[in-house]
Amino acid sequence: MVLPERDHPARRQVTLPLVLVLAASALAAPAPAPAPAAKPAVVAKKRIRQLPGEEVQFQSRDGWTLTGTYRAAEAGKPTLVLLHGGSGRRQDWYSFAAKMAKRGLGFLAFDLRGHGQSQNAPEGQPAQWNKFVINKGYNEWDNMREDIAAAVLFVSTRGVAQEALALGGADVGANLALKYAAVHPEVPFVVLLSPSLNYREVLTPNAMRAYKNRPVLIVVAEDDKRFTTEARILFNFGKQSVGEEKAFLMETPKAHGTKMFAYDKELADRILDWVEDPTGLPAQEEEGAGEEPAQGSGELPSEEALDKALKPSEDVSE
């Protein structure tokens, strides 16, 4: 009979170390690499369309460094200083400025203090618009008229004559344009998109009264309820101040300030037709265009009286 093979002592000695080596190798083997972490989702940045022209900088009298885009006009064409709305930036004028360039019209569109690339404030002052404080003795929004003065001075250094340099503004920029032009009779005309009677305590009724005898174009959207009402009132003030033949009201269906251009593709050309011939279009008399102001004396109500009657306009983002 065949007997089972007995375990040989030498074989046991060889087998045991081999088991120990294999176990040690298993323990020393590197752990499997962890799965790669998921890449964070890429958030697409909103593309900001740059205005056609030269980037420039200039300084206001009260110490703000302001950044803008300048494009020179062709010979015999006017130049407009363009003022964006509250919380906006100069690029809000892109579609309008592009059409100006095609017509050979000049412009300086710049970021108002505290906006866009104009956040280099004087020492000790807030650099951003949403930090501006309004009180009885100080209003940084109203101080933006110093920005307009600096812009006008800059354009004049490029050889633009006073009579060829007008103002265009949207939202609070419209209020500022009118207030500046009211005390600067050399401004030949103003274009006001969605102006109000009172925006951040920048008041316009007395400014319209002082504006006098120059063309003014007011543009407003029918669905922009509060501003439609106030723009029509301001239009009536304008007819009394500058004469019906020089006060113009242009309406479009939708939006506010420079956003109106996105909803009415013909609006920019309608405005620019007026810019090239500010007294050549018939004045519009809109139905229900507000009450005639100030009976008896023929003067407009004071800013103080209107201030009591009106609440400050809402913050409408451009």
DOZA-42720 format. One record per residue: residue in one letter; y, x, z of N, C-alpha, C in turn. Coordinates in steps of 0.001 Angstrom, whole numbers, plus 500000, padded with zeros to 6 digits. Example, Ala and Ser with C-alpha at 12.3 -4.5 7.8 and 13.67 -1.06 7.14 Angstrom:
A494310513190507800495500512300507800496700513200507800;S497750512850507080498940513670507140500030512900507870;
//
This chain:
M498825500826500000500000500000500000501240500872500000;V502163500322499464503391501099499366504265500737500538;L504540501677501265505359501441502455506855501435502076;P507662500655502772509123500673502509509702502043502761;E510676502378501942511279503704502091512118503723503352;R511915504730504108512629504865505365514038505422505110;D514926505004505965516317505510505863516335506956506227;H516882507732505306516887509166505529518171509556506242;P518096510366507296519291510744508074520381511389507222;A520002512217506254521028512895505436521806511899504602;R521089510840504082521758509847503255522767509078504080;R522415508781505357523363508080506213524633508900506403;Q524467510209506530525635511056506749526572511052505535;V526003510929504322526834510923503117527526509580502937;T526793508482503225527321507137502983528486506808503897;L528412507169505169529444506811506138530804507404505790;P530914508673505476532236509201505097532798508518503855;L531919508147502877532398507494501664533032506152501984;V532438505409502906532998504120503319534357504306503962;L534453505342504807535729505595505483536823505966504483;V536469506758503452537449507162502439537939505958501657;L536992505082501275537381503890500517538281502976501334;A537985502842502637538814501993503498540213502571503636;A540279503880503814541590504520503948542406504378502670;S541704504486501524542417504336500253542984502937500102;A542214501954500546542691500574500446543921500351501307;L543903500957502519545057500806503410546281501514502859;A546065502634502169547196503420501664547762502889500354;A547045501981499695547524501453498404548848500731498589;P549786500936497688551097500272497826550968498758497698;A551843498054498469551851496590498388552398496170497030;P551940495041496523552461494576495228553974494371495274;A554653494762494201556120494649494145556545493188494246;P557609492919495028558072491523495129558621491040493792;A558553489758493595559085489162492364560590489402492301;P561103489731491127562557489977491021563357488746491429;A564475489009492144565325487899492590565968487223491381;A566124485941491498566750485179490412568204485608490250;K568625485811489022570013486197488763570938485022489043;P572074485311489681573016484206489935573504483599488629;A573721482318488670574202481621487478575581482147487080;V575766482380485818577046482872485307577975481684485088;V579113481719485772580100480657485618581088481066484530;A581121480293483498582016480610482380583474480485482812;K584255481529482544585672481484482874586429480690481813;K587397479939482279588213479173481345589022480136480482;R588906479973479184589609480855478262591084480473478206;I591932481452478460593376481229478403593881481751477066;R594390480856476254594889481251474942596254481917475098;Q596375483085474523597608483858474675598636483447473624;L599869483414474041600952483010473155601221484085472105;P601634483684470905601971484675469882603314485325470190;G603304486611470409604566487281470713604360488514471570;E605439489018472084605484490262472864605550489939474358;E604675490562475149604754490362476599605926491168477152;V606729490524477977607944491157478495608062490890479996;Q608877491684480652609200491477482068610705491598482270;F611202490847483214612612490917483582612720490470485033;Q613867490676485632614021490420487068615151489435487323;S614882488520488260615920487565488650616915488233489595;R618059487635489722619106488192490576618670488247492034;D617785487318492448617338487316493843616012488043494043;G615613488880493072614562489850493330613161489541492851;W612944488481492103611613488185491571611410488906490237;T610219489512490081609834490084488795609075489021488014;L609553488715486823609033487605486027608404488135484743;T607277487536484362606550487953483164606551486824482144;G606779487168480894606821486148479854606351486671478515;T606393485788477529606073486134476142607275485771475275;Y607744486749474505608940486550473676608587486699472203;R609115485784471410608994485886469952610363485623469348;A610827486551468551612162486434467961612177485378466863;A613303484710466743613478483700465697613836484366464372;E613530483651463307614018484074461999615519483800461916;A616166484449460977617622484307460831618014482838460666;G619009482433461446619522481073461353618737480029462124;K617670480453462826616834479514463582617146479635465074;P617021478533465829617281478605467272616126479221468050;T616423479599469279615432480110470233615432479200471451;L614241478911471976614124478084473180613535478895474328;V614123478756475506613487479219476740612613478071477226;L611299478326477377610326477287477710609883477412479162;L609997476316479903609705476283481337608519475357481588;H607443475910482124606239475115482388606416474231483616;G605406473438483913605463472520485045604938473126486335;G605026472358487415604542472803488711603064473130488678;S602684474253489250601324474798489314600822475271487952;G601692475304486934601270475702485596601505477175485311;R601522477489484033601773478855483559602325478781482142;R602817479904481653603489479885480352602537479516479221;Q601243479829479369600290479518478306600104478015478094;D600620477189479015600562475738478810601309475322477546;W602196476174477069602984475886475870602291476364474598;Y601032476758474676600388477442473548600513476674472231;S600066475427472195600051474692470921601466474478470391;F602404474244471291603800474049470894604386475355470361;A604143476450471087604687477753470686604095478217469356;A602816477921469131602185478312467865602870477623466688;K603230476364466863603928475645465789605365476131465649;M605977476528466764607310477125466677607266478392465831;A606249479217466081606130480476465345605971480225463847;K605194479210463481604996478903462059606299478474461388;R607184477867462161608468477411461612609549478488461675;G609221479627462282610219480684462405611169480501463565;L610844479574464467611675479361465654611321480397466714;G612314480813467483612076481787468534611827481129469872;F611169481859470775610967481329472122610757482458473122;L611091482155474355610688482950475512610028481982476479;A608713482063476573607967481282477560607582482234478682;F607913481881479906607618482804481007607059482045482202;D606393482796483081605857482229484315606974482150485348;L607264480944485804608237480778486878607752481474488144;R608657481818489020608302482498490274607160481777490990;G606219482571491486605093481996492213603983481475491337;H604091481624490027603111481106489080602605482229488169;G601379482067487666600853482986486662601006484440487042;Q601650485213486186601848486643486431603198486953487074;S603870485927487559605165486136488229605019485902489732;Q604142486693490355603895486538491784604270487797492560;N605219488551492005605750489735492679607043489327493371;A606899488865494617608034488283495344608834489353496076;P610086489058496380610842489947497266610144490046498621;E610355491147499302609682491380500582609988490257501574;G608926489786502216609081488767503244609033487341502744;Q608893487145501421608851485795500874607462485484500334;P607014484232500414605702483880499859605683484103498356;A604547484597497857604460484964496444603838483883495577;Q603281482834496186602597481796495417603275480448495616;W603315479661494553604044478391494565603560477442495655;N602239477461495953601720476517496949602042476924498381;K602737478055498538603201478471499866604712478229500028;F605361477746498994606802477531499064607123476404500044;V608144476631500850608585475648501840609925475073501393;I610042473754501524611300473084501189611952472610502477;N613171473043502719613915472506503858615367472297503439;K616148471814504353617511471415504005618345472572503484;G618091473759504005618928474888503609618322475792502554;Y617052475556502183616394476503501273615296475790500493;N615294475962499193614279475347498344613949476309497204;E612788476952497304612416477939496289612247477310494912;W611897476028494863611793475351493566613171475248492901;D614148474847493650615495474756493091616035476141492743;N615591477156493502616020478526493220615496479044491882;M614536478335491291614006478763489994615059478732488892;R616200478108489168617297478198488200617742479649488023;E617528480475489048617809481906488907616855482537487890;D615632482016487801614685482511486803615195482210485394;I615754481002485231616306480636483922617469481562483565;A618336481814484533619475482704484280618998484083483837;A617939484584484488617400485897484119616789485864482722;A616123484752482384615522484618481055616591484569479971;V617641483812480220618741483716479253619389485087479050;L619590485816480147620171487155480042619265488072479232;F617953487987479484617017488828478730617114488538477234;V617081487258476863617118486899475439618434487351474808;S619509487280475566620804487709475022620801489202474704;T620014489988475455619924491423475157619181491685473855;R618470490672473358617783490796472067618658490307470910;G619921490071471197620852489727470138620919488263469776;V620393487377470629620446485940470362621780485400470865;A622509484721469997623813484161470366623641482962471284;Q624624482727472151624556481623473109624336480282472430;E625024480065471317624930478755470663623575478523469996;A622736479566469933621406479435469329620305479439470375;L620672479402471659619687479520472734619656478240473564;A618599477446473393618454476164474078617323476237475099;L617119475140475824616109475088476882615114473967476624;G613846474235476948612812473205476939612023473299478227;G611771472159478864611048472179480133610075471025480237;A609034471211481037608042470172481288607908469966482787;D607835468673483204607623468370484613608793468959485417;V608541469727486457609654470301487211610483471241486344;G609854471835485329610601472675484397611660471900483644;A611398470607483393612398469756482742613585469527483670;N613301469234484939614387469056485910615237470312486019;L614570471459486074615293472724486193616146472994484955;A615587472712483781616340472929482541617618472106482526;L617513470844482935618692469980482929619719470446483955;K619262470836485155620210471287486180620926472567485746;Y620193473481485107620831474708484642621840474404483538;A621423473608482556622301473313481421623543472541481840;A623429471746482910624566470938483360625767471797483724;V625523472992484244626627473866484657626794475052483711;H626094475011482570626239476050481550626476475361480208;P627719475006479931628027474232478717627725474967477424;E627436476266477512627090477000476297625685476651475793;V624837476035476642623497475617476205623661474478475199;P623187474627473955623496473628472924622731472316473054;F621500472363473558620719471140473748619538471433474667;V618910470369475181617733470514476035616651469545475572;V615396469970475744614218469137475491613492468970476820;L613321467730477260612776467450478592611479466661478462;L610349467274478827609053466609478815608731466110480218;S608532464813480359608168464190481636609118464573482770;P610420464427482577611341464706483685611276463589484718;S611788463861485901611867462836486946613260462873487559;L613543461877488378614816461879489099614795462867490255;N613610463096490811613496463973491980612108464581491998;Y612030465850491712610756466557491786610927467718492744;R610203467673493869610295468724494893611748469021495259;E612512467956495382613925468034495743614782468727494681;V614285468823493473615109469243492337615578467953491667;L616830467566491931617350466250491539618100466335490211;T617993465260489409618582465305488066619706464308487769;P619902463216488516620928462244488101622323462838487954;N622798463566488950624124464169488834624155465265487771;A623010465922487565622948466924486501623158466274485142;M622553465109484938622763464405483669624219463964483525;R624816463547484614626230463158484564627108464341484149;A626771465533484639627582466713484339627236467349482989;Y626106466985482413625628467638481183626603467453480016;K626999466236479737628132465914478851628035466408477403;N628138465479476497628514465719475094627621466678474313;R626376466838474735625436467667473986624142466880473795;P623390467152472727622147466417472512621125466668473622;V620370465625473944619284465727474915618127464878474416;L616935465450474435615721464732474039614809464607475254;I614426463373475584613492463094476676612182462613476060;V611069463230476466609747462881475945608864462473477118;V608193461322476997607385460821478106606224460007477555;A605123459931478319603948459156477914603976457772478538;E603488456798477785603512455413478246602625455192479469;D601532455966479594600624455747480730601025456549481966;D602088457328481871602549458166482985603556457353483795;K603051456346484519603849455212484976605130455595485700;R605019456365486785606236456680487536607230457460486683;F606709458435485959607604459280485169608176458522483977;T607414457567483444607959456731482372609170455959482878;T609036455357484044610145454595484627611352455493484878;E611122456644485493612235457525485837612854458157484588;A612019458476483597612560459051482362613448458048481636;R613072456780481663613898455758481015615228455572481749;I615168455642483071616420455569483836617310456766483485;L616692457939483430617452459145483094618014459055481671;F617250458460480773617727458252479404618977457380479392;N618976456323480182620169455475480267621353456240480847;F621088457073481847622146457937482369622675458846481253;G621745459370480449622124460271479370622997459602478329;K622664458366477985623491457644477005624916457510477504;Q625054457307478812626394457172479378627115458515479423;S626360459584479652626971460902479811627289461569478477;V626333461536477537626506462296476297626822461409475099;G626669460095475279626886459183474161625567458792473523;E625503457547473059624249457035472511623791457809471282;E624718458392470566624345459122469351623730460487469650;K623784460939470913623239462256471264622100462185472278;A621766461008472762620672460845473726619462460267472996;F618316460918473146617118460527472405615941460381473367;L615155459347473147613945459101473936612767459021472979;M611745459847473224610547459880472389609345459558473272;E608546458584472870607391458184473682606088458476472948;T605061458750473732603721459027473233602741458291474147;P601518458027473715600652457157474520600199457719475863;K599906459033475959599112459477477107599506460862477610;A599284461068478919599322462372479598600702462699480155;H600850463943480614602036464358481359602407465778480957;G603702466027480803604173467377480510603562467932479228;T603192469208479257602625469847478066601254469301477701;K600596468595478606599295467995478269599430466896477225;M600624466382477040600820465359476006600457465888474622;F600607467197474403600292467763473091598810467635472752;A597945467631473773596503467540473527596089466147473073;Y596859465140473428596500463757473113597266463206471912;D598294463883471503599085463451470347599348464687469495;K598519464880468475598581466099467667599856466192466835;E600558465088466666601792465107465878603037465274466745;L602854465232468061604016465238468950604838466513468818;A604176467666468802604917468930468719605787468971467472;D605253468525466347606043468536465113607205467551465182;R606997466411465820608099465452465977609228466062466807;I608852466750467877609865467396468719610578468504467945;L609811469301467209610413470426466489611282469963465325;D610946468824464731611855468250463732613221467981464366;W613183467478465595614436467211466314615145468523466663;V614382469517467129614973470809467506615735471415466326;E615188471281465134615842471868463957617036471051463473;D617143469802463967618303468968463621618550467995464778;P619123468493465893619184467690467129619993466407467046;T620811466247466039621583465001465932621217464217464683;G620119464615464038619775463975462777618835462798462894;L618267462545464079617341461440464258618050460284464939;P617697459048464598618341457905465255617930457799466708;A618878457489467578618567457269468993617667456058469120;Q616729456105470088615790455013470281616229454145471441;E616210452868471226616509451915472300615204451222472642;E614586451612473738613292451053474121613469449752474878;E612549448807474634612577447568475399612235447866476849;G612967447240477747612692447435479176612952448841479634;A613929449481479070614175450888479380614980451068480650;G614766450230481620615407450410482919616757449739482982;E617286449642484173618579448992484379619720449953484085;E620820449419483603622013450243483414622554450654484775;P622869451935484966623297452404486277624758452092486566;A625081452020487837626454452067488355627421451131487653;Q627457449928488085628405448968487523629805449213488098;G630825448865487318632187448920487846632866450230487550;S632523451275488292633235452537488156632844453298486907;G631640453013486369631172453758485208630548455092485573;E630539455458486865629943456711487295628512456478487760;L627723457550487677626346457461488146626319457533489666;P625265456981490283625152457090491734625002458546492152;S625426458846493362625344460222493849623893460609494083;E623640461924494087622291462398494386621864461977495785;E622803461951496727622468461566498097621986460117498149;A622672459232497410622267457828497395620902457663496745;L620679458380495652619378458293494997618285458907495858;D618626459963496574617658460611497442617139459655498500;K618009458779499000617588457803500005616699456729499390;A616946456428498124616207455344497476614870455793496904;L614737457080496621613546457569495941612711458442496855;K611413458324496735610517459262497388610366460464496473;P610088461645497042609852462792496163608681462519495242;S608761463009494007607692462794493039606418463479493491;E605288462900493093604002463482493435603843464841492767;D602936465650493339602638466943492746601710466706491562;V602236466766490373601450466519489173601131467863488545;S599860468242488553599467469541488025599589469549486515;E600151470650486058600292470801484621599018471381484033;
//
